[in-house]
Amino acid sequence: MTREPITREPGAPGRRRIVVAITGASGAAYGVRAVEVLNGLPEVETHLIITAGARRTLAYETTTDAAAVGKLADVVHQEDDLAAPVSSGSFRTDGMLVIPCSIKTLSGVANCHDDNLVVRAADVTLKERRRLVLVVRETPLHLSHLRLMTEVTASGGIIVPPVPAFYHHPQTVDDIVNQTVGRVLDLFGLDTDAVQRWEGSQRAARGARARRGSGARAPEAGDAPAREQATPAGP
Ligand SMILES: Cc1cc2nc3c(=O)[nH]c(=O)nc-3n(C[C@H](O)[C@H](O)[C@H](O)COP(=O)(O)O)c2cc1C
């Protein structure tokens, strides 16, 4: 049986719909990369919402802006458009990703305070028992932050703080961003090239030796932090 090629038209058969929201937590680069990776997957129809807070962090932290990121999505919705399709459970989606997710948006979701499209779409995602992933970025965390995360988890959401892994020996900020974005997209069953997967300690040791041989040394305990690769701290 021959399969129809997947067209990129919104609503075309065979495409999975993912809602992506970028909010004003530090780490706008995670949201940008997620949209870039999804743009490379023709089987995914991306619905994008960028908050006013995210427009600020995009300006402070990246060299891109909301207009450029929006061009990579299939459909862009405005934060205040509570009549957008993703505001209703009758509009079928395969889930929603908030990346990065601010504490304000986390609180909105935990308390069903649906006064903007990000929180409303997240609430809809939970009520329809679809996948909701919040990449909550804040540190340190006080008890109310932790309670909000517990609330969302109890309602079926998944909290994924963007905590870097080091087993894949990241050399650049890009490596760290890619790994987190790839692991987040794993949660939607989307296998991308972004992730470097753990394939056992022997293979990791071989990789580290090869890097040492090529002059690119894996970081070791006691190394000074690589200043030129450091991500700027958020407020
Ligand atoms: C540069 C910058 C970095 C910020 N970093 C964070 C952060 O890491 N986590 C957070 O919860 N809020 C952070 N904020 C504050 C949020 O932007 C603010 O609470 C905003 O109202 C969030 O709204 P939104 O969730 O609708 O985007 C930051 C603000 C700025 C300007």
The ligand as an SDF file (V2000), in Angstrom:
LIG
                    3D

 31 33  0  0  0  0  0  0  0  0999 V2000
   16.2230   38.2030   31.9080 C   0  0  0  0  0  0  0  0  0  0  0  0
   15.1000   37.6180   32.6940 C   0  0  0  0  0  0  0  0  0  0  0  0
   15.2390   36.3370   33.1900 C   0  0  0  0  0  0  0  0  0  0  0  0
   14.2000   35.7520   33.9230 C   0  0  0  0  0  0  0  0  0  0  0  0
   14.3710   34.4790   34.3890 N   0  0  0  0  0  0  0  0  0  0  0  0
   13.3460   33.8600   35.0140 C   0  0  0  0  0  0  0  0  0  0  0  0
   13.4870   32.5060   35.3950 C   0  0  0  0  0  0  0  0  0  0  0  0
   14.4960   31.8470   35.1710 O   0  0  0  0  0  0  0  0  0  0  0  0
   12.4240   31.9010   35.9710 N   0  0  0  0  0  0  0  0  0  0  0  0
   11.2350   32.5610   36.1900 C   0  0  0  0  0  0  0  0  0  0  0  0
   10.3040   31.9530   36.7090 O   0  0  0  0  0  0  0  0  0  0  0  0
   11.0960   33.8680   35.8520 N   0  0  0  0  0  0  0  0  0  0  0  0
   12.1010   34.5210   35.2610 C   0  0  0  0  0  0  0  0  0  0  0  0
   11.9670   35.8440   34.8680 N   0  0  0  0  0  0  0  0  0  0  0  0
   10.7250   36.5590   35.2320 C   0  0  0  0  0  0  0  0  0  0  0  0
    9.5900   36.2980   34.2380 C   0  0  0  0  0  0  0  0  0  0  0  0
    9.9380   36.7930   32.9600 O   0  0  0  0  0  0  0  0  0  0  0  0
    8.3230   37.0070   34.7280 C   0  0  0  0  0  0  0  0  0  0  0  0
    7.8690   36.4110   35.9300 O   0  0  0  0  0  0  0  0  0  0  0  0
    7.2240   37.0100   33.7160 C   0  0  0  0  0  0  0  0  0  0  0  0
    6.1200   37.7000   34.2560 O   0  0  0  0  0  0  0  0  0  0  0  0
    6.8020   35.6250   33.3160 C   0  0  0  0  0  0  0  0  0  0  0  0
    5.6280   35.7170   32.5080 O   0  0  0  0  0  0  0  0  0  0  0  0
    5.2340   34.5960   31.4660 P   0  0  0  0  0  0  0  0  0  0  0  0
    5.2600   33.2870   32.1770 O   0  0  0  0  0  0  0  0  0  0  0  0
    3.8460   34.9800   31.0470 O   0  0  0  0  0  0  0  0  0  0  0  0
    6.1850   34.6800   30.3340 O   0  0  0  0  0  0  0  0  0  0  0  0
   12.9940   36.4640   34.1710 C   0  0  0  0  0  0  0  0  0  0  0  0
   12.8660   37.7600   33.6640 C   0  0  0  0  0  0  0  0  0  0  0  0
   13.9080   38.3400   32.9370 C   0  0  0  0  0  0  0  0  0  0  0  0
   13.7330   39.7210   32.4000 C   0  0  0  0  0  0  0  0  0  0  0  0
  1  2  1  0
  2  3  1  0
  2 30  2  0
  3  4  2  0
  4  5  1  0
  4 28  1  0
  5  6  2  0
  6  7  1  0
  6 13  1  0
  7  8  2  0
  7  9  1  0
  9 10  1  0
 10 11  2  0
 10 12  1  0
 12 13  2  0
 13 14  1  0
 14 15  1  0
 14 28  1  0
 15 16  1  0
 16 17  1  0
 16 18  1  0
 18 19  1  0
 18 20  1  0
 20 21  1  0
 20 22  1  0
 22 23  1  0
 23 24  1  0
 24 25  2  0
 24 26  1  0
 24 27  1  0
 28 29  2  0
 29 30  1  0
 30 31  1  0
M  END
$$$$
